[in-house]
């Protein structure tokens, strides 16, 4: 009798746990897991919020994490068993946005980095 009650209680708890998940939560979890397994093409744009300038962009199959030294760690898959790791230091002015660009057609080991630098305005006529 105790065994039957325990089984029924476990089933009720499992139903309660699964009923609390929305479709959006499930999709979000699945997309995050796919991205961490290098199955989602992403574009990261790093901004300097103080100057309103784009500092860099990274595109490719990538996994993201933050470490304890205020860095965004970007691990990109660049070949069948090849990876590159990039670090972006985050401070009060540096922020980033991540886009899912999986819908684009591209090479599966596509990996691009763009750095945007400001060139000083120099008057060469003096």
Residue pairs with C-beta under 8 A, 6 or more apart in sequence:
31 40
31 100
34 40
35 42
35 62
35 63
35 64
35 100
36 63
37 63
38 61
38 62
38 63
38 77
39 61
40 61
40 100
40 102
41 59
41 60
41 61
41 100
41 101
41 102
41 104
41 106
41 110
42 59
42 60
42 61
42 62
42 64
42 98
42 99
42 100
42 101
43 57
43 58
43 59
43 98
43 99
43 101
44 57
44 58
44 59
44 62
44 64
44 72
44 74
44 88
44 96
44 97
44 98
44 99
45 54
45 56
45 57
45 96
45 97
45 99
46 54
46 55
46 56
46 57
46 58
46 72
46 88
46 94
46 95
46 96
47 53
47 54
47 55
47 94
47 95
47 96
47 97
48 54
48 55
48 93
48 94
49 93
49 94
49 95
50 93
51 93
51 118
53 116
53 118
54 116
55 94
55 115
55 116
56 88
56 113
56 114
56 115
56 116
57 112
57 113
57 114
57 116
58 74
58 76
58 86
58 112
58 113
58 114
59 101
59 110
59 111
59 112
59 113
60 76
60 77
60 78
60 109
60 110
60 111
60 112
61 76
61 77
61 108
61 109
61 110
61 111
62 74
62 75
62 76
62 77
63 74
63 75
64 72
64 73
64 74
64 75
64 98
65 72
65 73
65 75
66 72
66 73
66 90
67 73
70 89
70 90
70 91
71 87
71 88
71 89
71 90
72 87
72 88
72 90
72 96
73 85
73 86
73 87
74 85
74 86
74 87
74 88
75 83
75 84
75 85
75 86
76 83
76 84
76 85
76 86
76 111
77 83
77 109
77 111
78 84
78 109
78 111
79 109
80 109
82 109
84 111
86 113
88 94
88 96
90 96
